[in-house]
Amino acid sequence: MANSTGKAPPDERRKGLAFLDELRQFHHSRGSPFKKIPAVGGKELDLHGLYTRVTTLGGFAKVSEKNQWGEIVEEFNFPRSCSNAAFALKQYYLRYLEKYEKVHHFGEDDDEVPPGNPKPQLPIGAIPSSYNYQQHSVSVTDTATQVKGMPELLNLF
């Protein structure tokens, strides 16, 4: 991670940049590209450092099982005012690094879209990237016919 001056040594910085390039290529090839590096507490997240630390501890599943996200947060020196840093790290790891870990660290062959299921499922707790405005559209005739014994509602409109 960083030394006492707060900056990574040149060799670590090169490794981090090479890792980011590889991670971007990985996401681009899977149809989930990203441009911005996420930030926690106003500080850009060191994705390489996070990946290295989590895989050293056994990977995402083990870190989550042992609830070690709080320990990992301490190593990143986020401001104390950032009370949700552990949650943010876990979510960012899920978004940016978990599939990469499965393929590159554990050697799993993880297809993005399983055969027979053309629409990938969102992980639990994920927020869809688009909003279905049609869910609010209700026609007057549909509403009136659904209410039994109230066909006079149709005459009101």
C-alpha positions as CSV (number, residue, x, y, z in Angstrom):
1,M,0.0,0.0,0.0
2,A,1.4,3.4,0.9
3,N,4.5,4.3,2.8
4,S,4.8,7.0,5.5
5,T,4.6,9.8,2.9
6,G,1.2,8.5,1.8
7,K,2.4,7.6,-1.6
8,A,3.1,4.1,-3.0
9,P,6.7,3.3,-4.0
10,P,7.3,3.5,-7.8
11,D,7.4,-0.3,-8.1
12,E,4.1,-0.8,-6.3
13,R,2.6,2.0,-8.3
14,R,3.6,0.3,-11.6
15,K,2.1,-3.0,-10.3
16,G,-1.1,-1.2,-9.4
17,L,-1.4,0.5,-12.8
18,A,-0.7,-2.8,-14.6
19,F,-3.3,-4.5,-12.4
20,L,-5.9,-1.7,-13.2
21,D,-5.2,-2.2,-16.9
22,E,-5.8,-5.9,-16.7
23,L,-8.9,-5.4,-14.5
24,R,-10.3,-2.9,-17.0
25,Q,-9.7,-5.4,-19.9
26,F,-11.3,-8.1,-17.9
27,H,-14.5,-6.1,-17.3
28,H,-14.5,-4.8,-20.9
29,S,-14.4,-8.3,-22.2
30,R,-17.4,-9.3,-20.0
31,G,-19.5,-6.3,-21.0
32,S,-19.1,-4.5,-17.6
33,P,-16.6,-1.7,-18.3
34,F,-15.8,1.0,-15.8
35,K,-14.0,4.3,-16.2
36,K,-13.8,5.8,-12.7
37,I,-12.0,4.3,-9.8
38,P,-14.3,4.2,-6.8
39,A,-13.7,6.4,-3.8
40,V,-14.2,5.8,-0.1
41,G,-14.2,8.8,2.2
42,G,-13.2,11.1,-0.6
43,K,-10.1,9.0,-1.2
44,E,-9.6,6.9,-4.4
45,L,-9.7,3.2,-3.6
46,D,-6.5,1.2,-4.2
47,L,-8.2,-1.7,-6.0
48,H,-4.9,-3.6,-6.3
49,G,-4.1,-3.3,-2.6
50,L,-7.7,-4.4,-1.8
51,Y,-7.5,-7.4,-4.1
52,T,-4.1,-8.4,-2.8
53,R,-5.2,-8.1,0.9
54,V,-8.5,-10.0,0.4
55,T,-6.9,-12.8,-1.6
56,T,-4.2,-13.1,1.0
57,L,-6.9,-13.7,3.6
58,G,-8.5,-16.4,1.4
59,G,-10.8,-14.5,-0.9
60,F,-14.1,-12.7,-0.8
61,A,-16.1,-15.6,0.6
62,K,-13.8,-16.2,3.5
63,V,-13.4,-12.5,4.4
64,S,-17.1,-12.1,4.4
65,E,-17.7,-15.3,6.3
66,K,-15.2,-14.2,9.0
67,N,-16.5,-10.6,8.8
68,Q,-13.0,-9.2,8.4
69,W,-13.9,-6.1,6.3
70,G,-13.5,-3.9,9.4
71,E,-9.9,-5.1,9.8
72,I,-9.2,-4.4,6.1
73,V,-10.6,-0.9,6.4
74,E,-8.0,-0.1,9.1
75,E,-5.2,-0.8,6.6
76,F,-6.4,1.8,4.1
77,N,-6.4,4.8,6.6
78,F,-9.8,6.2,5.6
79,P,-11.0,9.2,7.6
80,R,-12.7,8.2,10.9
81,S,-15.7,10.1,9.7
82,C,-16.3,7.5,7.0
83,S,-18.4,5.2,9.2
84,N,-19.6,2.9,6.4
85,A,-16.1,2.2,4.9
86,A,-16.3,-1.6,5.6
87,F,-19.6,-1.8,3.9
88,A,-18.3,0.3,1.0
89,L,-15.2,-1.9,0.6
90,K,-17.3,-5.0,0.5
91,Q,-19.7,-3.6,-2.1
92,Y,-16.8,-2.3,-4.3
93,Y,-15.1,-5.6,-4.0
94,L,-18.2,-7.3,-5.2
95,R,-18.6,-4.9,-8.1
96,Y,-15.0,-4.6,-9.3
97,L,-13.0,-7.6,-8.1
98,E,-15.1,-10.6,-7.1
99,K,-15.5,-12.1,-10.6
100,Y,-11.9,-11.3,-11.4
101,E,-10.9,-13.2,-8.2
102,K,-12.9,-16.2,-9.2
103,V,-11.3,-16.4,-12.6
104,H,-7.7,-15.3,-11.9
105,H,-7.1,-16.4,-8.3
106,F,-9.2,-19.5,-8.0
107,G,-9.1,-20.5,-11.7
108,E,-12.9,-20.9,-12.0
109,D,-14.5,-20.7,-15.4
110,D,-17.2,-18.2,-14.7
111,D,-19.5,-17.6,-17.7
112,E,-21.2,-14.2,-17.4
113,V,-24.5,-15.5,-18.8
114,P,-25.3,-19.2,-18.1
115,P,-26.9,-21.2,-21.0
116,G,-30.7,-21.2,-20.9
117,N,-30.8,-18.0,-18.8
118,P,-30.4,-15.1,-21.2
119,K,-30.9,-12.4,-18.5
120,P,-28.2,-12.3,-15.8
121,Q,-29.5,-12.0,-12.3
122,L,-28.5,-9.1,-10.1
123,P,-26.7,-10.0,-6.8
124,I,-28.8,-9.7,-3.7
125,G,-29.0,-6.1,-2.6
126,A,-28.0,-4.7,-6.0
127,I,-29.7,-1.7,-7.5
128,P,-30.8,-2.1,-11.1
129,S,-29.1,0.3,-13.5
130,S,-32.5,1.4,-15.1
131,Y,-35.9,2.2,-13.8
132,N,-39.1,0.6,-15.0
133,Y,-41.5,3.6,-15.4
134,Q,-44.1,1.4,-16.9
135,Q,-44.9,-0.2,-13.6
136,H,-46.8,2.9,-12.7
137,S,-49.0,3.0,-15.8
138,V,-52.5,1.8,-15.1
139,S,-55.4,2.3,-17.5
140,V,-58.8,3.4,-16.3
141,T,-60.6,0.5,-18.0
142,D,-58.2,-2.0,-16.4
143,T,-58.8,-0.5,-12.9
144,A,-62.6,-0.4,-13.2
145,T,-62.9,-3.9,-14.5
146,Q,-60.7,-5.3,-11.7
147,V,-63.0,-3.8,-9.1
148,K,-66.0,-6.2,-9.0
149,G,-69.4,-4.7,-8.9
150,M,-68.2,-1.2,-9.7
151,P,-68.7,-0.8,-13.5
152,E,-70.2,2.7,-12.8
153,L,-66.6,3.9,-12.4
154,L,-66.2,3.7,-16.1
155,N,-69.0,6.3,-16.5
156,L,-67.1,8.8,-14.4
157,F,-64.3,9.1,-16.9
